[in-house]
């Protein structure tokens, strides 16, 4: 009798990190079709965001995410993994909590909540664990990256609400 091998195939950081740009693309679709630009103004009291601003903003964020992903997947350096984790934690992981908080605070669906719940919360954690197991990240560098990412999402929210303008 032949028994199947029980040897696990390890996940590779250089491959699983691409789940994050894929999740970002799906999430932006939900935000777009859910009317997120109008939600920002109507529900959150932010500045009106035109469809063009929404597309440009998210295109820049995607370009940065893809650029950092390319660097991290090709260089093998800890620094590239750290910067990718900072950006991804701020724009994916912490964004889940922003959507959840807005939904609870305003008792209204925050466009993007479904994909943030399905992808933005678990995927960055999974990629981080794979990065730690593969030696690309340490626990300390991961925690620092998530802390900086938490500050980054605050800047993103402020920029999204006020388009980097000080309210008078």
ZATI-836231 format. One line per 10 residues: their letters; for each residue z, x, y of N, C-alpha, C, O. Coordinates in steps of 0.2 Angstrom, whole numbers, padded with zeros to 4 digits. Atoms other than C-alpha are relative to their C-alpha. Layout:
BEGIN
a> Z,X,Y,Z,X,Y,Z,X,Y,Z,X,Y  ...
END
This chain:
BEGIN
xxxxxxxxxx> 0000,0004,-0006,0000,0000,0000,0000,0004,0006,0004,0009,0007  0001,-0003,-0006,-0005,0006,0017,0004,-0003,0005,0004,-0009,0006  -0004,0003,-0005,0008,0004,0031,-0003,0002,0007,-0005,0007,0007  0003,-0002,-0007,0002,0003,0049,0005,0005,0003,0011,0005,0002  -0004,-0005,-0004,0008,0017,0060,0004,-0004,0005,0002,-0008,0009  -0005,0003,-0005,0023,0013,0071,0000,0005,0006,0005,0004,0010  0000,-0005,-0005,0019,0027,0083,-0003,-0004,0006,-0008,-0006,0007  0001,0003,-0006,0019,0020,0100,-0005,0004,0005,-0004,0010,0005  0005,-0003,-0005,0004,0024,0112,0004,0000,0007,0005,-0006,0010  -0004,0000,-0006,0013,0030,0128,-0005,-0003,0006,-0011,-0001,0006
xxxxxxxxxx> 0004,0002,-0006,0007,0022,0144,0000,0006,0005,0004,0010,0005  0001,-0006,-0004,0000,0034,0156,0000,-0002,0008,-0004,-0007,0009  -0001,0002,-0007,0005,0033,0175,-0007,0000,0003,-0009,-0005,0007  0006,0000,-0003,-0013,0038,0180,-0005,-0006,-0002,-0009,-0007,0002  0004,0006,0001,-0020,0022,0172,0004,-0006,0002,0001,-0010,0005  -0004,0006,-0001,-0006,0009,0174,0000,-0001,0008,0001,-0007,0010  -0001,0000,-0007,-0005,0013,0193,-0006,-0005,0003,-0005,-0008,0008  0006,0004,-0002,-0022,0004,0194,0001,-0008,0000,-0002,-0012,0003  -0002,0007,0000,-0013,-0013,0191,0002,-0002,0007,0001,-0008,0008  -0003,0002,-0006,-0006,-0012,0208,-0006,-0002,0005,-0006,-0008,0008
xxxxxxxxxx> 0005,0002,-0004,-0023,-0013,0218,-0003,-0007,-0003,-0005,-0011,0001  0003,0007,0003,-0029,-0027,0205,0005,-0005,0002,0002,-0011,0004  -0005,0006,-0002,-0013,-0037,0209,-0001,-0001,0007,0000,-0007,0009  0000,0001,-0007,-0015,-0034,0228,-0007,-0005,0001,-0006,-0009,0005  0006,0004,-0001,-0033,-0041,0227,0001,-0007,-0002,-0001,-0012,0001  -0001,0007,0002,-0028,-0057,0217,0005,-0003,0005,0004,-0009,0007  -0005,0003,-0005,-0013,-0059,0229,-0003,-0002,0006,-0002,-0008,0009  0003,0001,-0006,-0024,-0058,0244,-0004,-0007,0000,-0005,-0011,0004  0004,0006,0001,-0035,-0072,0237,0004,-0006,0000,0003,-0011,0003  -0005,0006,-0001,-0020,-0083,0235,0002,-0001,0007,0002,-0007,0009
xxxxxxxxxx> -0001,0001,-0007,-0015,-0080,0252,-0005,-0003,0004,-0004,-0008,0009  0006,0002,-0004,-0032,-0083,0259,-0001,-0008,-0001,-0002,-0012,0003  0001,0007,0002,-0035,-0099,0249,0006,-0005,0002,0005,-0011,0002  -0006,0004,-0001,-0017,-0105,0252,0001,-0001,0008,0005,-0004,0010  0000,0001,-0007,-0020,-0103,0271,0006,0004,0003,0009,0002,0008  -0005,-0004,-0003,-0008,-0089,0275,0000,0001,0007,0005,0001,0011  0000,-0001,-0007,-0014,-0085,0292,0002,-0006,0004,0006,-0005,0009  -0002,0006,-0004,-0011,-0103,0298,0008,-0001,-0002,0011,-0003,0003  -0007,0001,0001,0006,-0103,0289,0004,0005,0004,0010,0003,0006  -0004,-0004,-0004,0012,-0088,0299,0001,-0003,0007,0007,-0002,0009
xxxxxxxxxx> -0001,0003,-0007,0009,-0097,0315,0004,-0007,0000,0009,-0007,0003  -0003,0007,0000,0014,-0115,0310,0007,0000,-0003,0012,-0003,0000  -0006,0000,0004,0029,-0111,0298,0005,0005,0003,0011,0004,0004  -0004,-0005,-0001,0035,-0094,0303,0001,0001,0008,0005,0005,0010  0000,0000,-0007,0032,-0096,0322,-0003,0007,0003,-0001,0009,0008  0004,-0006,-0002,0021,-0080,0323,-0006,-0001,0004,-0008,-0007,0005  0006,0000,-0003,0006,-0076,0332,-0006,-0003,-0004,-0005,-0002,-0010  0006,0003,0004,-0010,-0085,0327,-0004,0006,-0003,-0006,0011,0001  0004,-0006,0003,-0020,-0073,0315,-0007,-0003,-0002,-0007,-0008,-0006  0006,0002,0001,-0038,-0076,0315,-0002,0002,-0007,0000,0007,-0010
xxxxxxxxxx> 0003,-0003,0007,-0048,-0075,0298,-0002,0007,0000,-0001,0011,-0005  0003,-0007,-0001,-0056,-0059,0304,0006,0005,0000,0006,0010,-0003  -0006,-0005,0000,-0039,-0051,0308,0003,0000,-0007,0006,0006,-0009  -0002,0000,0006,-0033,-0057,0291,-0004,0005,-0005,-0001,0009,-0009  0005,-0004,0004,-0048,-0049,0282,0001,0008,0002,0002,0012,-0003  0000,-0008,-0002,-0047,-0032,0292,0007,0002,-0002,0007,0008,-0005  -0007,-0002,0002,-0028,-0031,0290,0001,0002,-0007,0003,0007,-0009  0000,-0001,0007,-0029,-0033,0271,-0005,0005,-0002,-0003,0008,-0008  0005,-0005,0002,-0044,-0022,0270,0003,0007,0001,0002,0011,-0003  -0003,-0006,-0001,-0035,-0008,0278,0006,0002,-0005,0006,0007,-0008
xxxxxxxxxx> -0005,-0001,0005,-0020,-0011,0267,-0002,0002,-0007,0000,0006,-0011  0003,-0001,0007,-0031,-0011,0251,-0003,0007,0000,-0002,0011,-0005  0003,-0007,0000,-0040,0005,0257,0005,0005,-0001,0004,0010,-0004  -0006,-0005,0001,-0023,0014,0259,0002,0000,-0007,0004,0005,-0010  -0002,0000,0007,-0018,0008,0242,-0004,0003,-0005,-0002,0007,-0009  0005,-0003,0005,-0034,0013,0233,0000,0007,0002,0000,0011,-0003  0000,-0008,-0001,-0034,0030,0242,0006,0003,-0003,0006,0009,-0006  -0006,-0003,0003,-0016,0033,0237,0000,0000,-0008,0002,0005,-0011  0001,0001,0008,-0020,0027,0219,-0005,0005,-0002,-0003,0009,-0007  0005,-0005,0002,-0035,0039,0218,0004,0007,0000,0003,0011,-0004
xxxxxxxxxx> -0004,-0006,0000,-0024,0053,0224,0005,0001,-0005,0005,0006,-0009  -0005,0000,0005,-0010,0049,0212,-0003,0001,-0007,0000,0004,-0011  0003,0000,0007,-0022,0047,0197,-0003,0006,-0001,-0004,0008,-0007  0003,-0006,0001,-0031,0063,0200,0004,0006,0001,0002,0011,-0002  -0003,-0006,-0002,-0019,0075,0207,0005,0002,-0005,0007,0008,-0006  -0005,-0002,0004,-0005,0074,0195,0007,0002,0003,0011,0004,0000  -0005,-0003,-0004,0007,0079,0209,0006,-0006,0001,0005,-0012,0001  -0006,0005,-0001,0025,0071,0211,-0001,-0003,0007,0001,-0009,0009  0001,0002,-0007,0021,0070,0230,-0005,-0006,0000,-0003,-0011,0004  0005,0006,0000,0006,0058,0227,0003,-0006,-0003,0002,-0011,-0001
xxxxxxxxxx> -0003,0006,0004,0016,0047,0215,0006,-0002,0005,0007,-0009,0005  -0005,0003,-0004,0030,0046,0228,-0003,-0004,0006,0000,-0009,0007  0003,0004,-0005,0019,0041,0242,-0003,-0007,-0002,-0003,-0012,0002  0003,0007,0003,0010,0028,0231,0006,-0005,-0001,0005,-0011,0001  -0006,0005,0002,0027,0021,0226,0003,-0002,0007,0005,-0008,0007  -0003,0003,-0007,0033,0020,0245,-0005,-0006,0002,-0003,-0011,0003  0004,0005,-0002,0017,0011,0249,0000,-0007,-0004,0000,-0012,-0001  0000,0005,0004,0017,0000,0234,0006,-0004,0000,0006,-0010,0000  -0006,0004,-0001,0035,-0005,0235,0000,-0004,0006,0003,-0010,0006  0000,0004,-0007,0033,-0010,0253,-0004,-0006,0000,-0003,-0011,0002
xxxxxxxxxx> 0006,0005,-0001,0017,-0020,0251,0000,-0004,-0006,-0004,-0009,-0006  0000,0004,0006,0020,-0027,0233,0007,-0002,-0001,0009,-0008,0000  -0007,0002,0002,0038,-0027,0227,0004,-0003,0005,0006,-0009,0004  -0004,0003,-0005,0047,-0031,0243,-0004,-0006,0003,0000,-0010,0006  0004,0006,-0002,0033,-0043,0248,0002,-0006,-0004,0002,-0012,-0002  -0002,0006,0005,0038,-0054,0233,0007,-0003,0003,0007,-0009,0004  -0007,0002,-0003,0056,-0055,0241,-0002,-0004,0007,0002,-0008,0009  0002,0003,-0006,0048,-0059,0258,-0003,-0007,-0001,-0001,-0012,0002  0002,0007,0001,0038,-0074,0251,0005,-0004,-0003,0005,-0010,-0001  -0006,0004,0003,0053,-0080,0241,0005,-0002,0005,0007,-0008,0006
xxxxxxxxxx> -0005,0002,-0005,0064,-0079,0256,-0003,-0005,0005,0001,-0010,0007  0003,0005,-0004,0052,-0088,0267,-0001,-0007,-0003,0000,-0012,0000  0001,0007,0003,0049,-0102,0254,0007,-0003,0000,0008,-0009,0001  -0007,0003,0000,0068,-0104,0253,0002,-0002,0007,0005,-0008,0008  -0003,0001,-0006,0072,-0103,0271,-0004,-0006,0004,0000,-0009,0007  0004,0005,-0003,0058,-0115,0277,-0001,-0006,-0004,-0005,-0010,-0002  0001,0005,0004,0058,-0126,0262,-0008,-0002,-0001,-0009,-0008,-0001  0007,0001,0000,0039,-0124,0261,-0003,0006,-0004,-0001,0012,-0003  0004,-0005,0004,0027,-0115,0249,-0002,0006,0005,-0006,0004,0010  0003,-0006,-0003,0023,-0097,0256,-0006,0002,-0004,-0005,0005,-0009
xxxxxxxxxx> 0006,-0002,0003,0005,-0094,0252,0000,0007,-0003,0001,0012,0001  -0001,-0007,0003,0006,-0079,0240,0006,0000,-0005,0006,0005,-0008  -0006,0000,0004,0022,-0084,0231,-0001,0001,-0007,0002,0004,-0011  0002,0000,0007,0014,-0087,0214,-0002,0007,-0002,0001,0009,-0007  0002,-0006,0002,0005,-0071,0213,0005,0006,0001,0006,0011,-0003  -0006,-0005,-0002,0020,-0061,0221,0005,-0001,-0006,0007,0005,-0008  -0005,0000,0006,0031,-0068,0207,-0003,0002,-0006,0001,0006,-0010  0003,-0002,0006,0019,-0065,0193,-0002,0008,0000,-0001,0011,-0005  0002,-0007,0000,0013,-0048,0199,0004,0005,0004,0005,0011,0002  -0002,-0005,-0005,0021,-0040,0214,0007,0002,-0002,0010,0007,0000
xxxxxxxxxx> -0007,-0002,0002,0039,-0040,0207,0000,0004,-0006,0002,0010,-0006  -0001,-0004,0006,0036,-0034,0189,-0005,0007,0000,-0003,0012,-0003  0004,-0006,0001,0021,-0022,0191,0002,0006,0003,0002,0011,0000  -0003,-0007,-0002,0028,-0009,0203,0006,0002,-0004,0006,0009,-0004  -0006,-0003,0004,0044,-0008,0193,-0003,0003,-0007,-0001,0008,-0008  0003,-0002,0006,0033,-0006,0177,-0003,0007,0001,-0002,0012,-0002  0003,-0007,-0002,0023,0008,0186,0005,0005,0001,0004,0011,-0001  -0005,-0005,-0001,0038,0016,0192,0003,0003,-0006,0005,0009,-0007  -0003,-0002,0006,0046,0017,0175,-0005,0005,-0004,-0002,0010,-0006  0005,-0004,0003,0030,0024,0168,0000,0007,0003,-0001,0012,0000
xxxxxxxxxx> 0000,-0006,-0004,0030,0037,0182,0006,0004,-0002,0006,0010,-0002  -0006,-0004,0002,0048,0042,0178,0000,0003,-0007,0001,0009,-0008  0000,-0002,0007,0045,0043,0159,-0005,0006,0000,-0005,0010,-0004  0006,-0005,0000,0029,0054,0163,0002,0006,0004,-0002,0011,0004  -0002,-0006,-0004,0039,0066,0175,-0003,0000,0007,-0003,0005,0010  0003,0000,-0007,0029,0060,0190,0005,-0002,0005,0004,0000,0011  -0005,0002,-0005,0044,0052,0198,0007,0001,-0003,0008,0001,-0009  -0007,0000,0003,0063,0054,0196,0003,-0006,0003,0001,-0010,0007  -0004,0006,-0002,0076,0041,0198,0001,0000,0007,0000,-0005,0011  -0001,-0001,-0007,0081,0048,0215,-0006,-0001,0004,-0005,-0005,0009
xxxxxxxxxx> 0006,0001,-0005,0064,0049,0222,-0003,-0007,0000,-0005,-0010,0005  0002,0007,0000,0060,0031,0216,0004,-0004,0004,0002,-0008,0008  -0004,0004,-0004,0075,0024,0224,-0001,0002,0008,-0001,-0003,0012  0002,-0002,-0007,0071,0034,0240,-0007,-0004,0002,-0007,-0007,0008  0006,0003,-0001,0053,0027,0239,0001,-0007,0001,-0002,-0010,0006  -0001,0007,-0001,0059,0009,0237,0004,-0001,0006,0003,-0007,0009  -0004,0001,-0006,0071,0011,0251,-0005,0001,0006,-0005,-0004,0011  0005,0000,-0006,0057,0017,0263,-0005,-0005,0000,-0007,-0008,0005  0004,0005,0001,0046,0004,0256,0003,-0007,0003,0000,-0011,0006  -0003,0006,-0003,0059,-0009,0261,0000,0000,0008,-0001,-0005,0011
xxxxxxxxxx> 0001,0000,-0007,0058,-0003,0279,-0007,-0001,0002,-0008,-0004,0007  0007,0001,-0001,0040,-0003,0278,-0002,-0007,0000,-0006,-0010,0005  0002,0007,0001,0039,-0021,0273,0003,-0004,0007,0000,-0009,0009  -0003,0003,-0007,0050,-0025,0289,-0005,0001,0005,-0006,-0004,0009  0005,-0001,-0005,0037,-0017,0300,-0006,-0004,-0002,-0009,-0006,0003  0006,0004,0002,0023,-0026,0290,0001,-0007,0003,-0003,-0010,0005  -0002,0007,-0002,0032,-0043,0293,0000,-0001,0008,-0003,-0005,0010  0000,0000,-0007,0035,-0039,0311,-0007,0000,0003,-0009,-0004,0008  0007,0000,-0003,0017,-0034,0314,-0004,-0006,-0002,-0009,-0008,0002  0004,0006,0002,0010,-0049,0304,0002,-0006,0005,-0002,-0010,0006
xxxxxxxx> -0002,0006,-0004,0021,-0061,0315,-0002,0001,0007,-0004,-0004,0010  0001,-0001,-0007,0018,-0053,0332,-0006,0004,0001,-0007,0006,0007  0006,-0004,-0001,0003,-0042,0329,0001,0006,0005,-0003,0008,0009  -0003,-0006,-0003,0013,-0027,0336,0000,-0001,0008,0000,0003,0011  -0001,0002,-0007,0016,-0036,0353,0007,-0002,0000,0010,-0005,-0004  -0007,0001,-0001,0033,-0037,0360,0000,-0007,0004,-0004,-0008,0008  0000,0007,-0003,0037,-0056,0364,0003,0001,0007,0008,0004,0008  -0003,0001,-0007,0041,-0060,0382,0003,-0006,0001,0006,-0007,0006
END
